[in-house]
Amino acid sequence: MRDPALASIMGALPGSDFGRAGRSMARPQAPRARGTAAFGDMGFGFGTDAPLAAPPVHHAGHVLSAEQRQALHHHQMMQHHTMNRAMLLDPNRYSTLKVQGYSFSLNQALVIGAVLAFNVTLQPNSKIRPKRMVTNVPSPAMVTLSAVQVSNVNVLIGQSDDAYVYGPNSFGLENEFPTLDTSTRATMTGGYSGFAPVGYAPGFPYLFILTFQGPAALAGNG
């Protein structure tokens, strides 16, 4: 066995007899159900969220003692939970496609009190599938969005939207937008009404931000 700890549990170190039963006392192994793992398959349940299967009583004609069964179960549980914790730090460990959660933003400089129409476009630095659109608008009637194009698709299929709908109070809101690649663009078209929300004086420079959030390919990985 490659795992010394597991070998020790099983009595597979030199001089061990695995708790061998006499030839006349050997019990035949029950046939395995399709899709289940035998002990020799190594590491059943490892790195999954499924409950660990109970270790088999027999291994190659040998009977495990109660102490060996308990130690084996403990060893498997340790492996299982260690892998679960490791995946929190490196969730892409066993994936050839590295996926993160990124934000992709479009910006428009405004001046409080000065009416402005805008059209801003940009492509992301990595592929992203936006699940949420967020703006930093603090008040309704301030910024109107007449179109938001994601990968050349206008995701506003009715009339204009108030950007406040996607503002600070929109945390329960979830969208499903087309995937943006490094070769495609997002575009926001709309206008600032000149309205000054409470706490903002005319002439104050204000950066309007529209952000797409969602799963994205690790930058430099497609």
N, C-alpha and C positions, 0 to 999 in steps of 0.2 A: 504493500500500500504506500502511496505517496505521502499520506498525511500521518506523521508519527503519532500524533495525539489519538487519531482514530485507530491506528494500528495497536496502540497500547490498550485502548478500550476493548478492542476485539480480541486481545490476546495474541496478536499476530507477530509480536516481537520474538526473536530467537528463543527457543525453549518453551514456547507456549503450545498448548494442545487444543485451544479453542473450546475447552470443556467438552472434549470429544466423547460421544456416547459409543458404547460397544456396537460392533457391526450388527448384532442381532437386535439392538434397540433403536437403530436408525429409523427415523420416520420419513416417509415419502413427502416431498414438497407438494403443496397444493398448487394447481395450475394458476398462473397469473391472469388477472382480468386484462383485457386489451387496453393498452394505453397506460398501464401502471408500471412503476419502476421497481425492479428488484434491487436488493441491497448492493449487488455488484455493479449496478449502473452508476453509482457514486453521486451523492449530493442531491437526492430528490427533495423538492421544495426549496432548493437553494436560490435565493434572490427573487422569490415570488411572494405574493401576498396570500397565496392559498395556504390553508392549514397544512402543517407537516403530517405526512402519513406515519402511522406507527411502524417502527422498524420490524422487519420480518423475524420470525422465531428462528428460522434455519438459515445457514449460510454454507453452501457447498457440503451439505450433509451434517453440519455441526449445529448444536443447540446452544443458544445464548442463555446465560444465566440471567436472573432477575436484575442483578447488579450491572451486568453488561448492557442489558436493555435500557436501564435507567441512564447509564453513562452515555450510551449512544444517542438517546433522545436529547440529553442535555447538550451534547456536542452539535447535533443538528440544529437545535434551537439557537445556539450561539452563532453558527454560520449564517442562519437565516436572518437573524436580527442585525448582525454585523453588516451583511450585504444591504439590508434596508437602510441602515444609517449611512453607509457609504454612498448610496444612490442619491441621498439628499444633497451631498456635496458635488457629485458628478453624475447627474441624471442621464448624460449622454454616453456613459462608459461603454455600453455594448451596442451603440447605434452608429452606423456609418454616416448618418445625416445628423449633424449637431444642431439642435434646435434650442433657442433661447426665447425670452420674452422681451421685446424691444418696443421703443416708442419712436415714431416717425412724425415729425412736425413740419407744418407750414407756418410761416410768420408774415405778418403785415404790420408795418409801423403806422400808428395813428397819432393824431393830435386831438386831444379832447376839445370838442366844440367845432372842429373842422370837418364838414361833410366830405366823404371820400368813397369813391367806387374802386374796387380792387379786383385783380385777377392774378393769382399766385400759383405757380406750378413748380414741381420738384420731383425727382426720382429718388428712391431710397438707396442706401449703400449695400443692402442685402435684401433677399426675398422676405416678404412679410405678409401674413394673412391677418388683416385688421379685424379685431373682434369688438372694438370699442372706439368711438370717436368722441374726443373731449375738447372743450374750449375753455379759455380762461375769462369768459365774459361774466362780469359781476352783476349784470342787471338786464332784464328784458328791454326790448325796443332800442338796443344799442347797436348791435351788429346783425345784419340779415344775410343769410346765405341763399343765393338763388340757384347755385349748382355746386355740387361736390362730385368731381369725377375721380374714380378710382380705377386705374387700369383702363381708361377710356370709357368707363361706364358711369353714367350719372346716377348716383345712389339716392338722390332726392327725386323720386318719381312723381311727386305732386307739384305743388307750388312752392314758394320760398319758405325756408325754415328760419326761425329766430335762433341765433347761435346760443342763446341762453338755455335752450332745450338740452344742449350738450354741455352745460356749464357745471359749476361746482356742486350742484345738487343732483347730478345725473348718475351717481355711482351705481344705481340699480339698473341702468340702461345698458343693454348689450345689442350689438349689431352683428351682421354677417356680411362682410364686404368681399369683393373679388381680391385675389392675390396680387400683390404688387411685386414686380421683379425689378432688378437693377436697370432694365431696359424699358420699363414702363413708368408712367408718371401719375401723380395725384395732383389735382387742380381744384382750388377753391375760388369761387366767383361770388361776389356779394358787395355789400356796402356798409359803411358806418354812417349812422343817421345824424351824428353831431351831438347826440344826447350825452349829457354829463351825469354819470351816476353819483350817488351820495359819496362824498369824500374826495371827489376829483374836480379840480379847478380847471376852467378853460385854459388852453395852452399847454396843459400837462402832456408830455409824450407818453404814449401807451402802446405797448407791443401786443397786438392781437395774435394769439397762438391757437392753432387747430392741430390736435395731436391724434394720430392713429396708434392704437396699442394692440398687440397680439403676438402670437407665436411667430418667430422669425428665424431664418437660418443664421447660424453663427457667422459673423462678418468674416469674409474671406473663404467661406465654405459653401459657396453656391447661393 
